[in-house]
């Protein structure tokens, strides 16, 4: 159920922003949900790193991936844009755990591709399907220009990401301990210009961003008085305008949560 008043206020914030937009919100204590174009697929950008992390923890639980194993950094591994490993010296030896953390907290693309190779594309998709996120797909490595030119893209939906966040919050992904560990990594996010922007200092927000040309996303959990999960996806948009909308809608939801209100 969603109240017309809050839905209307969110639509008002989004009014006039170009492109394809999706918003999905869930109060995690009651399951009340507000949805806008939640099943539309979007080019995933770095949001796909959330299911990659989940698959890595599942592999660790199964005993097929050692998080303490060293993964030497090679020149051919380095990717542009987000992250720090591209600037590090060849031969640096992070562990699998280090790569997983960097992939999320600074959205490191080099770390993400190493993690995808370690876990496997099929394993990532299998994990998403196992937890009910069946409309999102990892189809290629990041910065695979040949695949991209053929129209092969990684895609996510707001409803799928909302489901994964809800299950993480409930401790239902891999194990309660692994779910808590993944939420801690998401809460250590350093790219905080979207969902957390207007939140009071110290407010916990466990989230993952994504950016590309005409694309800006953020999906995460805000630990307000009434915790809620929010997923904001966009494509063919004006990123600064949608970023401001993400900021304003998250603040609106936080104020509603602090007042004990409902969706």
Secondary structure as UniProt FT lines:
FT   HELIX           4..14
FT   TURN            15..16
FT   STRAND          20..27
FT   TURN            28..30
FT   STRAND          33..36
FT   TURN            38..39
FT   STRAND          42..43
FT   HELIX           45..47
FT   HELIX           48..62
FT   TURN            67..68
FT   STRAND          70..72
FT   HELIX           75..77
FT   HELIX           85..87
FT   TURN            90..91
FT   STRAND          93..95
FT   HELIX           96..105
FT   HELIX           109..119
FT   HELIX           121..130
FT   TURN            131..132
FT   TURN            134..135
FT   TURN            142..143
FT   HELIX           145..149
FT   TURN            150..151
FT   STRAND          155..156
FT   HELIX           158..169
FT   TURN            170..171
FT   HELIX           176..187
FT   TURN            195..198
FT   TURN            201..202
FT   STRAND          205..212
FT   TURN            213..214
FT   STRAND          215..222
FT   STRAND          228..235
FT   HELIX           239..258
FT   TURN            259..260
//
